[in-house]
Amino acid sequence: MKRFHVHVGVTDIDKSITFYSSLFGSDPTIVKADYAKWMLDDPRINFAISMREDAAKGIEHVGLQVEDKTELEEVYGRLRAADRPVLEEGATTCCYAQSEKSWIADPDGVVWEAFLTDGESTTYGGNPDLHQLASADAASSACCAPQLTPAKTSCC
């Protein structure tokens, strides 16, 4: 069964943890100095927040988290069929977790990830460079989402 994922950039991690804990009626599953995550069953969502200097404020990216490799291959097939560039990142560290993931941007630049988490990490992780996914009308900056930048041109 798949789980919807939303990641939101925040300006005050403590205030946001208090707010979302009240909203969801549940404390976060994971809390770090710059990150918190709720793994909720009702609604079935992986909701994360992070506070970083270079992170966007508000919704950073959305995604589908799967439970096994079979589901991951199914979702990867859908990404490839979506007629948009896909970055198959593979095994990576992101948001204090070990995952396998791919990224895609919709026609308006909304960044989506499809991923399978298979372990924890003591570090936050990095951001892949996904300039090949970007188009002139699609750009985003996000926590563990790829940094989408406009396609390079011969001009400055």
Sequence and secondary structure as in RCSB ss.txt:
>XXXX:A:sequence
MKRFHVHVGVTDIDKSITFYSSLFGSDPTIVKADYAKWMLDDPRINFAISMREDAAKGIEHVGLQVEDKTELEEV
YGRLRAADRPVLEEGATTCCYAQSEKSWIADPDGVVWEAFLTDGESTTYGGNPDLHQLASADAASSACCAPQLTP
AKTSCC
>XXXX:A:secstr
  EEEEEEE S HHHHHHHHHHHHTS  SEEETTEEEEEEETTEEEEEEE  TTS SEEEEEEEEESSHHHHHHH
HHHHHHTTS EEEEEEEEETTEEEEEEEEE TT  EEEEEEEEEE SS B   B GGG BTTB B  SSS BB  
   S  
